[in-house]
Amino acid sequence: MQPTKDSFYIALRTRLVAVDPNRTMTLDGATRPAIAVIENEPPTGAPLLCDTFYLRWGNARPTTLSVGTLMAMDCTISYCTKGSVQNANLDRGRDLASLDNDLLAICSPPQTPKCDYSSGSPVSLGSTIFWTQPVLNAAKSTPPYVGRDVTVTVFFYPEVNQS
């Protein structure tokens, strides 16, 4: 399952750089595209960053869509904003809409090659992962923030251990 998670994340990260190269985050002194996988980040206990996409993986399960071993795994993508200081934080809705638009853009097309990234360099696994269109849940507001949780279901064939 890890290659599926990694391939999805890398595809979205690469697309984010193309769609909005200015949407970055700085974490531990390093500036990078504003997308992170919660399970891969250090457990600092610090609040999540605004204007950053956070991926959380759910359970993997077999699908009823095919006779083979096709699996599905939900990914929740969460993000929030508090608007901009120069606009007295009154542009939170516009900033949330901008995040929504970036997310919809990076999720299309809804597929990418599946690779193994465990050695650092991608190694093709000869299959493709694909996913549903994002389901944007209702905006939630916890002043001074406004945010959203989005659900995407990722489909994949499990890796087969050849050893």
Secondary structure, DSSP 4 states (H G I P E B T S, - for coil): -HHHHHHHHHHHHHHHHHH-TT-EEEETTEEEESEEEGGGS----PPPPTT-EEEEEEEEEE-SS-SS--EEEEEEEEEEE---GGGTTTTHHHHHHHHHHHHHHHT-SSEEEEEE-TTSS-EEEEEEEEEPPPEEPPPEEETTEEEEEEEEEEEEPPP----
